[in-house]
């Protein structure tokens, strides 16, 4: 029975990951400042700590518990906030990460699973689907801080021997997702349809993203928590894309959500958003080589997500 800390474990993805560790028999602590997470997302059986990753109490917590594994989901995830307030973005995504890594190094953590973003660290890629070895040319402060986190982990591994794995997520969607941020378009569209509102499409709607269901992402987290790590050196050796290798346009996504919901209220065209990538689809060959592959189709995942959001709206 391992002692596992999930930072950001009250959030959309982190709560699913915490739940999966518990189901596997681990003891789980969830650390979250609830700036975007929700107390109700914390799974029963987990020990909840309302605390930010920048807190000076992080070190004493690591010393007291003696964690075996840290799964680091806590982050400032909104690209638009990172553009308008890059200092805020860096305080969480760089200074907060370093606070966690110093505690992990000092108090004997065996492995860190770090969540990066395949949707931003590559920038506007030349090759689609995009492999891990592609150039890293982020076009937002959020992408810069996520990539900086990977470099810091590489340093801690080479100099201090701290074991780590990086997961570069595509656009994750599913139950518990809030309608905010770029990846929140599934929740945004679903919520607007339930409210009888037209869907807003920015630009021509032909920009594409790789949508991966949260349950598949959770399985990837469990896999890399235990698997033997590949040898060699370099930033990409311990980085793994988590995606479906299929790009879906915003227009097509709207069609699929309307079909899943049985609701149609028209669409409104909005001006393109500055700084938005045109295309992002990830090559997940390396993860497939370790036995992982996405198992939930987009149609099935959207139907399940819409049902969950509809049930939540009915309760509120």
N, C-alpha and C positions, 0 to 999 in steps of 0.2 A: 504494500500500500504506500504509494508515493504521496508526498506533500506537494501540492500543486498550487501555485498562485496564478490567477488569471487577472491581469490588470485590464480595466475596461470591461469587466465581466458582467456589468449591469446593462451593457449596450446590446445592440441588435445581434451582432455576430458573437461577441464575447460570451453572452449568456448561453448561446447554443453550445459553445465550446466547453464552458464550465459544466453544463449539464451532461455532456458526453464523458468528461473525465469522471464525474460522479458515478455515472452508469457503469463505468469500467472498474469501479472499486477504489478510486483514488480519494484521498482527503483533499478538499478544495477550499481555498480562500479566494474571495472576490474583493478586489480593491478598485473602488470607483468613486469619483467625487460627485457623481450624479449631475454633472454639467450638461450631459446629453443622455446618459443612461437613466434607467428607471428602476427604482427599488423593487418593483413588482416583477422585473425580469430575472432577478437573482434566483437561481433554482433552490428549492428546498434541500437542505442538507449541506449547503455551502455556508461557510463563515463569512459574513459580510463586514467589510471595513469601509466606512465612508471617508475616503482620503484621496487626495490628489497624488500623482506620481512625483510631483515636485516637493512633497512634504518632507521636512527633516525627520519625521517619524518613520519613514520607509526603512532606514538602516536598522533602528532598534527592532522593527517588526521582523526583518530577515534574521536578525540575531536570535530573537526569541523563538521563532517557529522552526527555522532551519529548513527552508524549502529545498526540494530536490529539483523541481522544474518550474520555470517561469514562462508563462504564455503571455506575451506582451501585445495586447490589443488597444490599450489606452492611447489615445491620440486626439489631436485637433484634426478633424477629417474634412472640413469644408474648404474646398479650393478657393471659393470667393472670399472667405474670411482671411485665408492666408495672403491673398492679394491685397486686401484692404488693411490688414494688420499683421505684417510678417513677423513682428516681434512677439506677438501673442502666439503665433504658430510655432516659433522656435522655442519659446519658453516650455511648451508642452512636449513637442516632438524631438527636441534636442536636449535641453536641460533636464526635462523630466526623464527621458530615456537614460541619460548619464547617471542620474540619481539612482535609478533601478540597477544599472549595470555595476556601479560601484558597490552597491549592497550585495549584488549577486557574486561579484568577485571576492568580496571580503568574507562572505559567510557560506561559501562552499556549494553554491548552486551547481548542479550537474549539467544542465542544458537550458538554454533560452530559445524559445520559439518567437521570432520577431516577425510582425506583420508589416510588410512593405506594400507597395501598390504598383502592380504592373500597368495600371491605367494611367500613371503619371510619370514614373521614373524614366521611361523610354522617350518621352516627348512625342513628337509626330514621327513615327517610325518609317523607315524605308521598306521594311519587310513585314508583311502581314500574312498569316499569324506571326507574331513577333517572338523570337526565342530569347532566352535569358542572356545570351552573349551579345545582343544588339547594343548599340551605343546608348549611353545614358545621358539624355539631353532634356531634363525636365524643364517645363515651360511655366511653372508656378512655384511660389515659395513652398507650398505643401510638398510638391515633388522633390524639391531640393532637400527639405528636412528629412523626408523618408529615405532618400538616397544617402544623406549624411549618416543616418542611423545605421545603414548597412556598412559603411566605412568604419564607424566606431566599433561595431561588432567584430569586424575583421581585425581591427587593432587589438581588441580585448582577447580575441582568440590567439593571435600570433604572439602577443607579449605576455598575457596572463594565463593562457591555456583555457579560457572560458569557452565551453562548447556551445555552438549555436546553429540554428537553421533559419533561413529567411523564406517567407512565403510572399510572393508577389501576386496579390489578388487581382482578378478581373473585376467586373461590376457585380457585386454580390446582392442578391435580393431574396426575399422570403418573409415568413411570419416574423413579427416584432420589428419590422423595418419601419422607421419614421419617414414621413414625407419631407425630407430635407436632404440637401446635397445632390450631386449629380447622379449617384447611383440610386437615389431615392425616387427616380422617375416612375418606377413601378408602383410605389406607394402613392405618389402624387396623382398619377392617372387614376388609380383605383379609388382614391378618396374623392376626386372630382366627379367621377362617374356616379358614385354612391350619393353625392350631393346634387345630382342632376345638372352638372355643369359641363360645358364644352372643354375639350382638352387643348392645352396650349402647346404649340409646337414651335420651337425656336429655330430660326433659319429655314432651310428647305426641308428639314426633317430627314435628310439622307445621311447624316452623320451616324456612324455605326459604333456599337459597343458589344463586348463579350459578356453576356449575362449568365452567371453561374449561381445555382441554387445553394442556399445556406447549408443544407444538410450535406451536400457534396464538399463544401468548404470545411465543414466540421470534421469529416472523415480525413481530409488532408492534414488537418492539425493533429489528429490522433496518430496518423501514420508517421509524421516527421518527429513526433515526440519520442519515438522509440527506435526508429530504424537506424542501422549502422550508417555512418556518414561517409560519403565518398572521399577518396584521397585526393591529393594535389593541392594547389594553391590558387588564389585569385578570388575576387569578389563573387563571381558567378558560380563557383564550385558548390557553395552551400545555399544557393538561391534557387527557388522552384516556382515557376508560374503555376497559378491555379485558375484555370479557365476551361472553356468548352471548345476553343479553336474555331468558333463560329461567330461572325459578326452579324448583328441585327440592327437595322436602321430604326430610328425613332418612329417613323411612319409605320413600319411593319410591327413594331412593338405595340403601338396604339391599336392597330388592327387586331392583334392577338388578345389584348386585354379587353377590347370591346366584345370579342367573340367569347372569351371566358366568362364575362359578366352578363352578357346578353343585353347590354345597355349601350346606347349610342346617342350622343347629344351634340355632335358636330365638333369641329376643330377650329381654332383660331391661330393664325400665323403671327408669330412674334419676331422682333429683330434678333439676329444672331447674338449670342453672348460672347463678349470679348474673352480671349484666352482659351476658348473651348477647343479641344482636340477634334479633328475631323474623323479620324478612325482609330480604334483601339481594339485589337483582338489578339489573344495570347496563344502562343505555341506551348502546349502542355506535354510535349513528348517526354521530357525528363521525369515528370511525375508519373506518367503512364509506365515508364520503365521500372518504377518501384511498386507497381501494382495498383495505382490509383487511376480512376477515370470517372468522369461525371456520369451519374446514373439517372438523373431527373431531367426529362426533356423540358424545353422552355414552355411548351403548351401546358404540361402537367404542373410545372412549378408556378406558372402564373395563375392557373386555376386554384391551386392550393393557397397561394398568397392572397388572392382576391377573397376567397371564402373566409380566411382568417381576419382580414381587414373589415369585411362586412359584419362578422360576428362582433368585433371590437366596437365598431360604430353603433351597432344595435344596443350594446350594453351601456354606451356613454350617453 
